[in-house]
Amino acid sequence: MSRIPLVDLAAQHRSMKQELDAAIARVVERGDFILGREVHEFEQAMASYIGVSHAVGVASGTDALHLALLACGVGEGDEVITTPFTFVATAETISKCGARPVFVDIDPESFNIDPGLIEPAITESTKAIVPVHLFGRAADMGAITDISCRHGLRVIEDCAQTLGAEWQGQKVGSFGKAGCFSFFPSKMLGALGDGGMVVTNDGEVAERVRMLRDHGCKEKYHHVMPGFNSRLDTLQAAVLLAKLSHLNDWIEARRKKARLYAEGLRNIAGVAIPQVPADRSHVFNYYTVRVGKPLDRNALREGLAACGVRTAVYYPLCLHLQPLYEWLGYGAAGFPRSEEAQAQALSLPMYPELPQASIELIARETQRLAQQAAVSYGAL
Ligand SMILES: *Cc1c(COP(=O)(O)O)cnc(C)c1O
């Protein structure tokens, strides 16, 4: 039986083994493991890639969000608007600042926050909006920027899944007060472990994140605020710097796989494939389809698993339904589109080296299961 993984990190690392080994060896040789040479080089390279003035490496995407929120002044008593259809870190970091996450439903087609629903959620206490660019597709930054300007709100972008995507030719992460990236191994640019980054055009925000990541230090052993130990390791920065030069090629490869998926899945009843409007781009960190009648998402998932295809459900439980956020009192049916996405979203294997034959097998098998389902559905 074929085995098709969701992601294949080993394939990427095989393709650049010598580069990786050399990058790691240089750091080990020098020994500047904490805030060493490649941290600065990688920060500069990322700032120029995104098109911003500052980039600050931190220990994870979660810390990038947490430190960016703090640096933007989010604190006790504030409300921060975001979506319930995302990874927990988006809202958890709002809570860790002492603020309250206020959820707004998604646009059913993009899975991203619906800007049309943001304004009714704004109150006297609203301080910021955290749009999530989910699965690799840029959120509607035009509408979100308009709203934030009208109401004097900060925008902190959660770009953990969407490094390299653009809205009207401008890279995500460069629209808000701060943009937050994750280098979790399976993200667009993956470290050999954890890593994250805050990018910004605001020198003061950059300065505050720099202090927060290193015990609130302005200079060594001179502490001006309680901070964290949340630095990006030099070893990880060296790996990420080597990988960054391949990122655009990997994005192109992912887009090619997405086109193959679109061809194979286009005419299957019950499967809705991701769309890419002309004014924004998609980098396909995940290839997430919607599965509806006559198919059933979980049944399709099991059917694919039976032929060795690994898939994932991002996300099986919306944040407003998590025990963590029961106290917010939204309850079931609070966000019908997010709850529908929770029942229908299915992420298929996606990585730059994914063989065309694997995509063809997945499309064939999905087609077969859809036909089977249509027959039994018709018989009911
Ligand atoms: C991965 C992810 C994060 C957190 O990043 P880590 O590096 O794992 O801490 C935050 N938000 C979203 C949407 C993510 O996908």
The ligand as a Tripos MOL2 file, in Angstrom:
@<TRIPOS>MOLECULE
LIG
   15    15     1     0     0
SMALL
NO_CHARGES

@<TRIPOS>ATOM
      1 C1          1.5390   27.5470   14.3120 C.3       1 LIG1
      2 C2          0.6260   28.6480   14.6380 C.ar      1 LIG1
      3 C3          0.8470   29.5060   15.7300 C.ar      1 LIG1
      4 C4          1.8850   29.2560   16.7780 C.3       1 LIG1
      5 O1          3.1860   29.0610   16.3160 O.3       1 LIG1
      6 P1          4.2220   28.1730   17.1740 P.3       1 LIG1
      7 O2          5.5220   28.4550   16.4870 O.co2     1 LIG1
      8 O3          3.7960   26.7550   17.0650 O.co2     1 LIG1
      9 O4          4.2100   28.6670   18.5630 O.co2     1 LIG1
     10 C5         -0.0110   30.5820   15.8900 C.ar      1 LIG1
     11 N1         -1.0330   30.8040   15.0530 N.ar      1 LIG1
     12 C6         -1.2930   29.9880   14.0170 C.ar      1 LIG1
     13 C7         -2.4490   30.2990   13.1300 C.3       1 LIG1
     14 C8         -0.4900   28.8760   13.7870 C.ar      1 LIG1
     15 O5         -0.7620   28.0600   12.7600 O.3       1 LIG1
@<TRIPOS>BOND
     1     1     2 1
     2     2     3 ar
     3     2    14 ar
     4     3     4 1
     5     3    10 ar
     6     4     5 1
     7     5     6 1
     8     6     7 2
     9     6     8 1
    10     6     9 1
    11    10    11 ar
    12    11    12 ar
    13    12    13 1
    14    12    14 ar
    15    14    15 1
@<TRIPOS>SUBSTRUCTURE
     1 LIG1         1 GROUP 0 **** ****
